[in-house]
Amino acid sequence: MKRTGQKLLRFDRRLGARFVAGTDEAGRGSLAGPLVVAGVYVPDGGREVLAALGVRDSKTLSDGQAERLARAVREAYPIAVVAIGPERYNALYAKVGNLNRLLAWAHARVIENLLERIPECREAISDQFGDARVLERALLERGRRISLTQRPRAESDPVVAAASIVARAEFLRRLDALSTRFGTPLPKGAGPPVLAAGRTFVARHGADALGQVAKLHFRTTRQVTGAGG
């Protein structure tokens, strides 16, 4: 995290500035842990300050950097978070059968939650995942009144990057809580270390418990349980 001596421009309705909301998710590609979508409401003039503080796509930050920046963003701006734990995620995925539809529901819910707190919001920016119409159709009454921009790699905008950082920090916190609860390290991601950790989890707790910590539709889940893949 850069040390510039600058402070985040805190949210204040009296500023009369133009504000914009950004939304992004974390945990989408991780076998273990929740899916987290976060939204942040930032003054237009805050983009430069966010960038100067080192706010950028959370995938380019270490866990420690993301957690420190997330604390600063949470203290300065209104946020909304929707965290879908593994058990609920698996139930919802079994119902909708499509990750993009699940993501759209969570992003729409975050936008709606922000609008309940900040009715002045007129604009939101989101990373585009699949067909843009999926998120547009998922928006609720308040969300349909705002201008929504979806674009690939939206984390290049510091507002969306701030949301990605808040989502990443919440994902890490909840993943760590699951590791503690089950007494088994649960690394993020879906690579070889995750496969090894998953097999250790199954050996300790049984395959039936896997849905309490993992996303069951992942190919890695079938590798963990020996069901193929």
C-alpha positions in Angstrom: 0.0 0.0 0.0 1.4 3.4 -1.0 2.2 5.9 1.8 1.3 9.2 0.4 0.1 11.1 3.4 -3.3 11.5 1.7 -6.6 10.7 3.3 -9.7 9.3 1.8 -12.4 11.9 1.1 -15.1 10.8 3.5 -18.7 10.6 2.4 -20.6 13.7 3.3 -23.9 14.6 1.7 -23.1 18.3 2.3 -20.2 18.2 -0.1 -22.7 18.4 -3.0 -20.3 16.3 -5.1 -21.2 13.7 -7.7 -21.0 10.2 -6.3 -20.8 6.8 -8.0 -21.2 3.3 -6.8 -18.9 0.4 -7.8 -19.5 -3.3 -7.3 -17.3 -6.3 -7.6 -17.0 -9.9 -6.3 -14.5 -12.2 -4.6 -14.5 -16.0 -4.2 -15.9 -16.7 -7.6 -13.0 -19.0 -8.6 -12.2 -20.4 -5.2 -13.3 -23.9 -4.3 -13.5 -23.2 -0.6 -15.3 -20.2 1.1 -18.1 -17.9 0.2 -19.0 -15.9 -2.8 -18.9 -12.2 -1.7 -20.1 -9.2 -3.7 -19.4 -5.7 -2.3 -20.5 -2.2 -3.3 -18.8 1.1 -2.4 -20.2 4.6 -2.9 -17.5 7.1 -3.6 -17.4 10.8 -4.4 -16.3 11.4 -8.0 -13.3 13.4 -6.8 -12.2 10.5 -4.6 -10.9 8.4 -7.6 -7.5 10.1 -7.6 -7.1 9.8 -3.9 -8.1 6.1 -4.0 -5.5 5.5 -6.8 -2.8 7.4 -4.9 -3.4 5.2 -1.8 -2.8 2.1 -3.9 -6.4 1.1 -4.5 -6.4 -1.2 -7.5 -7.8 -4.5 -8.6 -7.6 -6.7 -5.4 -6.1 -9.6 -7.5 -2.9 -7.6 -7.7 -2.6 -7.1 -3.9 -1.4 -9.3 -1.2 -3.9 -10.5 1.4 -2.4 -8.1 4.0 -2.6 -5.1 1.6 -6.2 -5.9 0.7 -7.2 -6.2 4.3 -5.6 -2.9 5.3 -7.1 -1.0 2.3 -10.5 -2.5 3.0 -10.5 -1.1 6.5 -9.7 2.3 5.2 -12.4 2.1 2.5 -15.0 0.9 5.1 -14.2 3.8 7.4 -14.5 6.4 4.7 -17.4 5.4 2.5 -20.8 3.7 2.6 -20.6 0.1 1.6 -22.9 -2.9 1.1 -21.8 -6.6 1.2 -23.7 -9.7 0.2 -21.8 -12.8 1.3 -23.2 -16.2 0.2 -21.7 -19.0 2.4 -20.9 -22.4 0.8 -24.1 -24.1 2.0 -26.4 -21.4 0.7 -24.3 -21.0 -2.4 -24.7 -24.7 -3.2 -28.5 -24.5 -2.6 -28.8 -21.4 -4.8 -26.6 -22.8 -7.6 -28.7 -26.0 -7.6 -31.8 -23.9 -8.0 -30.6 -21.5 -10.7 -28.0 -23.7 -12.4 -25.9 -20.8 -13.7 -23.1 -18.9 -12.0 -23.8 -15.7 -13.9 -27.4 -15.6 -12.8 -26.3 -16.1 -9.2 -23.7 -13.3 -9.6 -26.3 -11.0 -11.1 -28.7 -11.6 -8.2 -25.9 -10.8 -5.7 -24.8 -7.6 -7.5 -28.4 -6.5 -7.8 -28.9 -7.0 -4.1 -25.8 -5.0 -3.3 -26.9 -2.2 -5.5 -30.3 -2.2 -3.9 -28.9 -2.3 -0.4 -26.7 0.8 -1.2 -29.7 2.6 -2.6 -31.7 2.0 0.5 -29.0 3.8 2.5 -28.0 6.4 -0.2 -31.1 7.2 -2.3 -29.1 10.1 -4.0 -27.0 7.5 -5.9 -27.7 7.8 -9.7 -24.8 5.8 -11.2 -23.2 2.4 -10.7 -20.3 0.6 -12.4 -19.9 -3.2 -12.4 -17.5 -5.6 -13.9 -19.2 -7.4 -16.8 -19.7 -11.1 -16.4 -21.4 -12.7 -19.4 -24.5 -11.1 -21.0 -25.1 -7.6 -19.6 -28.8 -8.2 -19.7 -28.5 -10.8 -17.0 -27.7 -8.2 -14.4 -30.1 -5.6 -15.9 -32.9 -8.1 -15.5 -31.9 -8.9 -11.9 -32.1 -5.3 -10.7 -34.9 -4.4 -8.4 -37.2 -1.3 -8.4 -34.6 1.1 -7.1 -31.8 -0.3 -9.1 -33.7 0.2 -12.4 -33.8 3.9 -11.8 -30.0 4.4 -11.9 -27.5 4.5 -14.8 -25.6 1.1 -14.7 -22.4 0.6 -16.7 -21.0 -2.8 -17.1 -17.6 -3.4 -18.7 -14.9 -6.0 -18.8 -12.0 -5.3 -16.4 -14.0 -2.6 -14.6 -11.5 -2.9 -11.7 -9.4 -0.4 -13.7 -11.8 2.2 -12.2 -10.7 2.9 -8.6 -14.3 2.8 -7.5 -14.8 -0.7 -8.7 -11.3 -1.6 -7.4 -12.3 -0.4 -3.9 -15.4 -2.7 -4.1 -13.1 -5.6 -5.2 -10.9 -4.9 -2.1 -13.8 -4.9 0.3 -15.1 -8.1 -1.2 -11.7 -9.8 -1.1 -11.1 -8.9 2.6 -14.6 -10.2 3.6 -13.9 -13.4 1.6 -10.6 -13.9 3.4 -12.2 -13.3 6.8 -15.0 -15.8 6.2 -12.6 -18.4 4.7 -10.4 -18.1 7.8 -13.4 -18.6 10.0 -14.3 -21.8 8.1 -10.8 -23.1 8.5 -10.9 -22.4 12.3 -14.4 -23.9 12.6 -13.3 -27.2 11.0 -9.7 -27.2 12.3 -8.5 -27.7 8.7 -6.6 -25.1 6.6 -8.7 -24.1 3.6 -6.5 -22.2 1.0 -8.1 -20.0 -1.5 -8.2 -20.8 -5.2 -8.6 -24.1 -7.0 -5.1 -25.3 -7.7 -3.1 -28.3 -6.4 -2.8 -27.0 -2.8 -6.6 -26.7 -2.7 -7.0 -30.2 -4.0 -4.7 -31.5 -1.3 -6.5 -29.5 1.4 -9.8 -30.8 0.2 -8.7 -34.4 0.4 -7.5 -33.7 3.9 -10.8 -32.2 4.8 -12.7 -35.2 3.4 -10.5 -37.6 5.3 -11.2 -35.8 8.6 -14.9 -34.8 8.2 -16.3 -37.0 5.4 -17.4 -36.2 1.9 -20.9 -35.2 3.1 -19.5 -32.3 5.0 -17.7 -30.8 2.0 -20.7 -28.7 1.0 -20.3 -26.8 4.2 -17.0 -25.3 3.1 -16.8 -25.8 -0.7 -18.7 -25.0 -4.0 -19.9 -28.4 -5.1 -20.2 -27.8 -8.8 -16.5 -27.2 -9.2 -14.5 -29.8 -11.2 -12.0 -29.7 -8.3 -14.8 -31.0 -6.0 -15.1 -34.2 -8.1 -11.3 -34.6 -7.9 -11.4 -34.2 -4.2 -14.1 -36.8 -3.7 -12.8 -39.2 -6.4 -15.9 -38.8 -8.4 -14.0 -38.2 -11.6 -12.6 -35.2 -13.5 
